[in-house]
């Protein structure tokens, strides 16, 4: 049985900078989500329906974060906890790819529906992988400076998760897991030449996968000139770029953007950053980017001031997972990366994903308690 004790009595404060940045991102996310979805009231729907669902996710996430902020971070490094997280993630991911069990949307089978609630097991798998890597990299110590005996065994579990998630197919989530795994291995002290080998191998594997199917090849080629393929694979990115162009420097104003009116697909989820660009312009986009940069720096500051190796790697992994996902999403929406189905953390509609992300941030905040003397 897994047991832990909540910290009793008065506790040292958590890092207020990271907490404040997360709250600002949540606030801006709710405003943008309202702008992206309120028009549904024209069809007799509730203009706040998506916002209410997101607020429920925020409430669940706040409750989960209140728990993870109080659970000693050492609990997440226990072998039973790590193995349970990985095992549960693998089982749920395998259920997703089984026809008739996983929920298929637009040709991708990424969701499970339990009790009327749909969620992506890939969201859980991302943070389970971070727990695994933080635990294993801590245990291996200086062995990580060897390639065959140090690095390759560590990559087995992330590799298995990568392959299972590819079957959905979901290259963006699978790729994020590998990118963050490499970041954590680098922070653990791996040699640069070994990292270069991993980078070259990853690029070769990604290129082969992207080129091995017609629809992936078309999607890859479409982002280089989306307007040339506007009637097919380039349509979504073309509409996104039109939204950014319409927003200009200061934007058209909250709710005034037009691309969400049946032009831009999924304005409330994968391409919600385009709504930021159209409504709030370049200035608004730079503010959002700056907040995510501040989130990354605040989280890494916590990680790098921790004397505990496990705490350092765990907090760095969680913050990297959120930040890498954010920058990949924004890169896709502005057309500098191939189109993928990766949501923008704290912004995109999806209460379950938001709750899991907030719970993960709670772990980082708990870690900050042990570093509070160094941070102040």
C-alpha positions as CSV (number, residue, x, y, z in Angstrom):
1,X,0.0,0.0,0.0
2,X,1.3,3.5,-0.9
3,X,1.4,5.8,2.1
4,X,2.4,9.3,2.6
5,X,1.9,12.0,5.3
6,X,0.8,15.5,4.5
7,X,3.1,18.1,6.0
8,X,1.5,19.2,9.4
9,X,1.3,22.7,10.8
10,X,2.8,25.8,9.3
11,X,5.0,25.3,6.3
12,X,7.5,27.4,4.5
13,X,6.0,29.4,1.6
14,X,6.0,28.1,-1.9
15,X,7.6,30.1,-4.7
16,X,5.2,32.9,-5.3
17,X,6.7,33.9,-8.6
18,X,5.9,30.6,-10.3
19,X,2.5,30.5,-8.7
20,X,1.7,34.1,-9.8
21,X,2.8,33.4,-13.4
22,X,0.6,30.3,-13.6
23,X,-2.4,32.2,-12.3
24,X,-1.8,34.9,-14.9
25,X,-1.7,32.3,-17.7
26,X,-4.9,30.7,-16.4
27,X,-6.6,34.1,-16.3
28,X,-5.5,35.0,-19.9
29,X,-6.4,31.5,-21.0
30,X,-10.0,31.8,-19.8
31,X,-10.4,35.2,-21.5
32,X,-9.1,33.9,-24.7
33,X,-11.3,30.8,-24.5
34,X,-14.3,32.9,-24.0
35,X,-13.4,35.0,-27.1
36,X,-12.9,31.8,-29.1
37,X,-16.2,30.2,-28.2
38,X,-18.8,32.8,-27.2
39,X,-20.2,32.9,-30.7
40,X,-21.9,29.5,-30.2
41,X,-24.7,31.4,-28.5
42,X,-25.9,32.5,-32.0
43,X,-27.0,28.9,-32.5
44,X,-29.0,28.9,-29.3
45,X,-26.1,27.6,-27.2
46,X,-24.6,28.9,-23.9
47,X,-21.9,31.5,-24.7
48,X,-20.1,30.4,-21.5
49,X,-20.4,26.7,-22.0
50,X,-16.7,26.1,-22.8
51,X,-15.6,28.5,-20.1
52,X,-17.7,26.8,-17.5
53,X,-16.1,23.4,-18.4
54,X,-12.7,25.0,-18.2
55,X,-13.5,26.5,-14.8
56,X,-14.5,23.1,-13.6
57,X,-11.1,21.8,-14.7
58,X,-9.5,24.7,-12.9
59,X,-11.4,23.8,-9.7
60,X,-10.4,20.2,-9.9
61,X,-6.8,21.2,-10.8
62,X,-6.7,23.6,-7.8
63,X,-7.9,20.8,-5.5
64,X,-5.3,18.4,-6.9
65,X,-2.6,21.1,-6.7
66,X,-3.5,21.8,-3.0
67,X,-2.7,18.1,-2.4
68,X,0.5,17.8,-4.4
69,X,1.8,21.0,-2.8
70,X,1.5,19.4,0.6
71,X,2.7,15.8,-0.3
72,X,6.5,15.7,0.3
73,X,8.1,15.5,-3.1
74,X,10.1,12.5,-2.0
75,X,6.9,10.5,-2.2
76,X,7.0,10.7,-6.0
77,X,10.4,9.0,-6.1
78,X,9.3,5.9,-4.4
79,X,9.7,2.8,-6.7
80,X,6.1,1.8,-6.2
81,X,4.8,5.2,-7.2
82,X,7.0,5.4,-10.2
83,X,6.2,1.9,-11.4
84,X,2.5,2.4,-10.7
85,X,2.5,5.6,-12.8
86,X,4.3,4.0,-15.7
87,X,2.2,0.8,-15.6
88,X,-1.1,2.7,-15.4
89,X,0.0,4.9,-18.3
90,X,1.0,1.9,-20.5
91,X,-2.3,0.1,-19.8
92,X,-4.4,3.2,-20.6
93,X,-2.4,3.9,-23.8
94,X,-2.9,0.3,-24.9
95,X,-6.7,0.6,-24.3
96,X,-6.8,3.7,-26.4
97,X,-5.4,2.0,-29.5
98,X,-7.9,-0.9,-29.2
99,X,-10.7,-0.4,-31.8
100,X,-14.0,0.1,-30.0
101,X,-12.4,1.1,-26.7
102,X,-10.5,4.2,-27.6
103,X,-12.5,7.2,-28.9
104,X,-11.6,8.1,-32.5
105,X,-11.9,11.8,-33.5
106,X,-10.8,13.0,-37.0
107,X,-8.9,9.8,-37.7
108,X,-6.9,9.8,-34.4
109,X,-7.6,7.5,-31.5
110,X,-6.2,9.4,-28.5
111,X,-9.1,9.5,-26.0
112,X,-10.7,7.3,-23.4
113,X,-14.2,8.0,-22.2
114,X,-15.0,7.0,-18.6
115,X,-18.2,8.0,-16.9
116,X,-18.9,10.5,-19.6
117,X,-15.5,12.2,-19.1
118,X,-13.1,12.0,-22.0
119,X,-9.4,12.4,-21.5
120,X,-6.1,11.6,-23.2
121,X,-4.0,9.1,-21.4
122,X,-1.0,10.6,-23.1
123,X,-1.3,13.6,-20.7
124,X,-0.8,11.3,-17.8
125,X,2.0,9.4,-19.6
126,X,4.0,12.5,-20.0
127,X,4.3,13.2,-16.3
128,X,4.7,9.5,-15.4
129,X,7.7,9.5,-17.7
130,X,9.1,12.6,-16.0
131,X,8.8,10.8,-12.6
132,X,10.5,7.7,-14.0
133,X,13.4,9.7,-15.5
134,X,13.9,11.8,-12.4
135,X,14.1,8.6,-10.3
136,X,16.3,6.6,-12.6
137,X,18.7,9.4,-13.4
138,X,19.1,10.1,-9.7
139,X,19.9,6.4,-9.0
140,X,22.3,6.1,-11.9
141,X,24.4,9.0,-10.8
142,X,27.7,9.4,-12.8
143,X,26.9,6.3,-14.9
144,X,24.8,8.6,-17.1
145,X,28.2,9.8,-18.6
146,X,28.4,6.5,-20.5
147,X,26.4,6.0,-23.6
148,X,25.6,2.2,-23.8
149,X,25.4,1.5,-20.1
150,X,24.2,4.8,-18.9
151,X,22.0,6.6,-21.4
152,X,20.4,3.9,-23.6
153,X,18.9,1.9,-20.7
154,X,17.3,5.1,-19.4
155,X,15.6,5.7,-22.8
156,X,13.9,2.3,-22.9
157,X,10.7,3.4,-21.1
158,X,10.4,6.7,-22.9
159,X,10.9,4.8,-26.1
160,X,8.1,2.3,-25.3
161,X,5.7,5.2,-24.5
162,X,6.8,6.9,-27.8
163,X,6.0,3.9,-29.9
164,X,2.6,3.2,-28.2
165,X,1.6,6.9,-28.6
166,X,2.6,6.8,-32.3
167,X,0.0,4.2,-32.9
168,X,-2.8,6.7,-32.0
169,X,-1.2,8.4,-34.1
170,X,0.1,11.3,-32.0
171,X,3.5,12.4,-33.1
172,X,3.4,15.7,-31.2
173,X,2.9,14.1,-27.7
174,X,5.3,11.3,-28.5
175,X,7.9,13.7,-29.7
176,X,7.4,15.9,-26.6
177,X,8.2,13.0,-24.4
178,X,11.4,12.3,-26.2
179,X,12.5,15.9,-26.3
180,X,12.0,16.3,-22.5
181,X,13.7,13.0,-21.9
182,X,16.8,14.3,-23.7
183,X,16.6,17.6,-21.8
184,X,16.5,15.7,-18.4
185,X,19.4,13.4,-19.5
186,X,21.4,16.5,-20.4
187,X,20.7,18.1,-17.1
188,X,21.7,14.9,-15.3
189,X,25.3,15.4,-16.7
190,X,25.4,13.4,-19.9
191,X,28.3,14.2,-22.3
192,X,27.7,16.7,-25.1
193,X,28.9,14.2,-27.8
194,X,26.4,11.7,-26.6
195,X,23.7,14.3,-26.7
196,X,24.7,15.1,-30.3
197,X,24.3,11.4,-31.2
198,X,20.8,11.4,-29.7
199,X,19.9,14.6,-31.5
200,X,21.0,13.3,-34.9
201,X,19.3,9.9,-34.3
202,X,16.1,11.7,-33.2
203,X,16.0,13.9,-36.3
204,X,16.6,10.9,-38.5
205,X,13.8,8.9,-36.9
206,X,11.4,11.9,-37.0
207,X,12.2,12.5,-40.6
208,X,11.7,8.9,-41.6
209,X,8.3,8.8,-39.7
210,X,7.1,12.1,-41.2
211,X,8.0,10.9,-44.7
212,X,6.7,7.3,-44.4
213,X,3.0,8.1,-44.9
214,X,1.3,10.2,-47.6
215,X,-0.8,12.3,-45.2
216,X,2.2,13.1,-42.9
217,X,4.4,14.0,-45.9
218,X,1.6,16.3,-47.2
219,X,1.3,17.9,-43.8
220,X,5.1,18.4,-43.6
221,X,5.3,20.0,-47.0
222,X,2.2,22.1,-46.5
223,X,3.6,24.2,-43.6
224,X,6.4,25.5,-45.9
225,X,3.8,27.1,-48.2
226,X,0.3,26.7,-46.7
227,X,-1.5,29.0,-49.1
228,X,-0.4,26.8,-52.0
229,X,-2.3,23.9,-50.4
230,X,-5.1,26.0,-48.9
231,X,-7.8,23.6,-50.1
232,X,-6.2,20.7,-48.4
233,X,-3.5,20.2,-45.7
234,X,-2.6,23.9,-45.7
235,X,-6.1,25.2,-44.9
236,X,-5.8,25.4,-41.1
237,X,-2.4,27.1,-41.0
238,X,-3.5,29.5,-43.8
239,X,-6.5,30.6,-41.7
240,X,-4.3,30.9,-38.6
241,X,-1.9,33.2,-40.5
242,X,-4.8,35.3,-41.7
243,X,-5.8,35.7,-38.1
244,X,-2.4,36.9,-37.1
245,X,-2.4,39.3,-40.1
246,X,-5.8,40.7,-39.2
247,X,-4.7,41.3,-35.6
248,X,-1.8,43.5,-36.6
249,X,0.1,45.2,-33.8
250,X,-2.6,45.7,-31.1
251,X,-5.3,43.4,-32.3
252,X,-9.0,43.8,-33.2
253,X,-10.2,43.8,-29.6
254,X,-11.6,41.1,-27.3
255,X,-14.1,39.0,-29.2
256,X,-13.8,41.0,-32.4
257,X,-11.8,38.5,-34.4
258,X,-13.5,36.9,-37.4
259,X,-11.5,33.7,-38.0
260,X,-13.4,31.7,-35.3
261,X,-16.6,32.0,-37.3
262,X,-16.3,28.7,-39.2
263,X,-13.0,29.7,-40.8
264,X,-10.3,28.5,-38.4
265,X,-10.8,24.9,-37.3
266,X,-10.4,24.2,-33.5
267,X,-10.0,27.8,-32.4
268,X,-10.7,26.7,-28.8
269,X,-8.0,24.0,-28.6
270,X,-5.0,23.5,-30.8
271,X,-5.1,26.9,-32.6
272,X,-6.2,29.1,-29.7
273,X,-3.0,31.1,-29.9
274,X,-4.3,32.4,-33.3
275,X,-7.2,33.9,-31.3
276,X,-4.7,35.7,-29.1
277,X,-3.0,37.1,-32.3
278,X,-6.2,38.3,-33.9
279,X,-7.8,39.8,-30.8
280,X,-4.8,41.2,-29.0
281,X,-2.3,41.5,-31.8
282,X,1.5,41.1,-31.8
283,X,1.6,42.8,-28.4
284,X,-0.7,40.3,-26.9
285,X,1.3,37.4,-28.4
286,X,4.5,38.7,-27.0
287,X,3.0,39.0,-23.6
288,X,1.9,35.4,-23.7
289,X,5.3,34.3,-24.9
290,X,7.0,36.3,-22.2
291,X,4.8,34.7,-19.5
292,X,5.7,31.2,-20.7
293,X,9.4,32.2,-20.8
294,X,9.0,33.6,-17.2
295,X,7.3,30.3,-16.2
296,X,10.3,28.3,-17.6
297,X,12.9,30.5,-16.0
298,X,11.1,30.5,-12.6
299,X,10.8,26.7,-12.7
300,X,14.4,26.2,-13.7
301,X,15.4,28.6,-11.0
302,X,13.7,26.3,-8.4
303,X,15.4,23.3,-10.0
304,X,18.9,24.7,-10.1
305,X,18.8,25.9,-6.5
306,X,17.8,22.5,-5.1
307,X,20.6,20.5,-3.5
308,X,18.6,17.3,-3.9
309,X,19.3,15.7,-7.3
310,X,15.9,14.1,-7.5
311,X,14.1,17.3,-6.7
312,X,16.2,19.2,-9.3
313,X,15.5,16.7,-12.1
314,X,11.8,16.3,-11.2
315,X,11.0,20.1,-11.2
316,X,13.1,20.7,-14.3
317,X,11.3,17.8,-16.1
318,X,7.8,19.1,-15.2
319,X,8.6,22.7,-16.1
320,X,10.3,21.5,-19.4
321,X,7.3,19.4,-20.3
322,X,4.9,22.3,-20.0
323,X,7.2,24.8,-21.7
324,X,8.2,22.5,-24.6
325,X,4.5,21.8,-25.3
326,X,3.7,25.5,-25.2
327,X,6.5,26.6,-27.6
328,X,5.8,23.7,-30.0
329,X,2.1,24.7,-30.1
330,X,2.9,28.4,-30.7
331,X,5.5,27.5,-33.3
332,X,2.9,25.4,-35.2
333,X,0.3,28.1,-35.1
334,X,2.6,30.8,-36.5
335,X,3.9,28.4,-39.2
336,X,7.5,27.8,-38.2
337,X,6.8,24.1,-37.3
338,X,4.8,21.4,-39.1
339,X,1.1,21.2,-38.0
340,X,0.5,19.0,-35.0
341,X,-2.4,18.4,-32.6
342,X,-0.7,19.7,-29.4
343,X,-2.8,22.0,-27.1
344,X,-1.5,25.2,-25.5
345,X,-1.1,24.6,-21.7
346,X,-3.4,26.8,-19.6
347,X,-5.2,28.1,-22.7
348,X,-6.6,25.3,-24.8
349,X,-10.0,23.8,-23.8
350,X,-9.6,20.5,-22.0
351,X,-10.4,20.3,-18.3
352,X,-8.7,17.0,-17.6
353,X,-5.4,18.0,-19.3
354,X,-5.5,21.3,-17.3
355,X,-6.1,19.5,-14.0
356,X,-3.2,17.2,-14.6
357,X,-0.9,20.1,-15.5
358,X,-1.9,22.1,-12.4
359,X,-1.3,19.0,-10.2
360,X,2.2,18.7,-11.8
361,X,2.9,22.4,-11.0
362,X,1.9,21.7,-7.4
363,X,4.7,19.2,-7.2
364,X,7.2,21.9,-8.4
365,X,5.7,24.3,-5.8
366,X,6.2,21.7,-3.1
367,X,9.9,21.3,-4.2
368,X,10.3,25.1,-3.9
369,X,9.6,24.9,-0.2
370,X,12.9,23.0,0.3
371,X,14.7,25.6,-1.8
372,X,13.0,28.7,-0.3
373,X,16.1,29.7,1.7
374,X,18.2,29.7,-1.5
375,X,15.5,31.5,-3.6
376,X,15.1,34.4,-1.2
